Amino acid sequence: MAEKQEYFVTGPMYNPAHPGIVLKDAVVDALNLSITQAAKMLDIDRVTLSRVLNGRASISVEMALRLSKALGTTPNLWMGMQQAYDLWQAQNIKKIDLSAVQIFPRNDEENLIGTQNL
């Protein structure tokens, strides 16, 4: 059996597409599937899939697992797309106010999460 290719979304993107829109365009529409047919193939509720395909619901871990099996991809592909979309939205659309967030004190020789120069 062929080894699955891992895909990761890396680096900044300009307004990445919601992964549900990608799924709709690249899979459901391309294969001429109805939402009902695709939902049945994924063993999920039609309304749930419709919300994802229309960008109103996020790709959950469970959905990523289902999509990876059905499409021969990896869950990381779907989770990476969702993460890139969510992060871009938070930074550019929602513009979350971080002004009240305080930096944790740390010793110059140690870092709380084990990395240098955050």
C-alpha positions as CSV (number, residue, x, y, z in Angstrom):
1,M,0.0,0.0,0.0
2,A,1.3,3.5,-0.9
3,E,2.4,5.7,2.0
4,K,0.2,8.7,2.6
5,Q,1.7,12.1,1.8
6,E,1.7,14.5,4.7
7,Y,0.7,18.1,3.9
8,F,1.1,21.0,6.3
9,V,0.0,24.6,5.8
10,T,3.1,26.6,6.6
11,G,3.9,30.3,6.5
12,P,1.5,33.2,6.3
13,M,-1.3,33.2,3.7
14,Y,-3.4,36.0,2.5
15,N,-7.0,35.2,3.5
16,P,-6.9,31.4,3.2
17,A,-10.1,29.7,2.1
18,H,-12.2,27.9,4.7
19,P,-11.5,24.2,4.3
20,G,-15.2,23.5,3.9
21,I,-15.2,25.6,0.8
22,V,-12.2,23.7,-0.5
23,L,-14.0,20.5,0.2
24,K,-17.1,21.7,-1.6
25,D,-15.2,22.9,-4.7
26,A,-12.6,20.2,-5.0
27,V,-14.6,17.1,-4.0
28,V,-18.3,17.4,-3.6
29,D,-18.9,19.6,-6.7
30,A,-16.1,18.1,-8.7
31,L,-17.6,14.6,-8.2
32,N,-21.2,15.8,-8.8
33,L,-22.2,14.6,-5.3
34,S,-25.2,16.0,-3.5
35,I,-24.7,17.0,0.1
36,T,-26.8,14.1,1.1
37,Q,-24.7,11.6,-0.8
38,A,-21.4,13.0,0.5
39,A,-22.8,13.1,4.1
40,K,-23.8,9.5,3.8
41,M,-20.4,8.5,2.5
42,L,-18.8,10.3,5.5
43,D,-21.4,8.8,7.9
44,I,-22.5,12.2,9.2
45,D,-25.6,14.3,9.3
46,R,-26.5,16.2,6.2
47,V,-26.9,19.5,8.1
48,T,-23.5,19.1,9.7
49,L,-21.8,18.7,6.3
50,S,-23.8,21.6,4.9
51,R,-22.6,23.9,7.6
52,V,-18.9,22.9,7.0
53,L,-19.3,23.2,3.2
54,N,-20.7,26.7,3.5
55,G,-18.0,27.8,5.9
56,R,-20.3,28.2,8.9
57,A,-18.7,25.3,10.9
58,S,-15.1,24.4,11.4
59,I,-13.4,21.1,10.5
60,S,-13.3,19.2,13.8
61,V,-10.8,16.6,14.6
62,E,-13.4,13.9,14.1
63,M,-14.3,15.4,10.7
64,A,-10.6,15.5,9.7
65,L,-10.4,11.8,10.5
66,R,-13.4,11.0,8.4
67,L,-12.2,13.2,5.5
68,S,-8.7,11.7,5.6
69,K,-10.1,8.1,5.3
70,A,-12.7,9.0,2.6
71,L,-10.2,11.0,0.5
72,G,-6.9,9.2,1.2
73,T,-5.4,12.3,2.7
74,T,-4.2,12.8,6.3
75,P,-6.0,14.5,9.2
76,N,-3.1,17.0,9.3
77,L,-4.1,18.4,5.9
78,W,-7.6,19.3,7.1
79,M,-6.5,20.5,10.6
80,G,-3.7,22.6,9.0
81,M,-6.2,24.3,6.6
82,Q,-8.6,24.9,9.5
83,Q,-5.8,26.3,11.7
84,A,-4.5,28.6,9.0
85,Y,-8.0,29.9,8.3
86,D,-8.8,30.4,12.0
87,L,-5.5,32.2,12.8
88,W,-5.8,34.5,9.8
89,Q,-9.4,35.3,10.7
90,A,-8.4,36.1,14.4
91,Q,-5.5,38.3,13.3
92,N,-7.1,40.1,10.4
93,I,-10.8,40.1,10.7
94,K,-11.6,39.7,14.4
95,K,-8.5,41.7,15.4
96,I,-8.5,40.3,18.9
97,D,-7.3,42.9,21.4
98,L,-4.2,41.6,23.1
99,S,-3.2,44.9,24.7
100,A,-4.1,43.7,28.2
101,V,-2.2,40.4,27.9
102,Q,0.9,40.4,30.1
103,I,4.1,38.6,29.4
104,F,5.0,35.9,32.0
105,P,8.2,36.5,33.8
106,R,11.0,34.2,32.9
107,N,14.6,33.5,33.8
108,D,16.9,34.3,30.9
109,E,18.4,30.8,31.1
110,E,15.1,29.0,31.1
111,N,12.0,29.2,29.1
112,L,8.6,28.0,30.2
113,I,8.0,25.8,27.2
114,G,11.6,24.8,26.5
115,T,12.4,27.0,23.5
116,Q,14.8,29.8,23.1
117,N,14.0,33.4,22.3
118,L,10.2,33.3,21.9
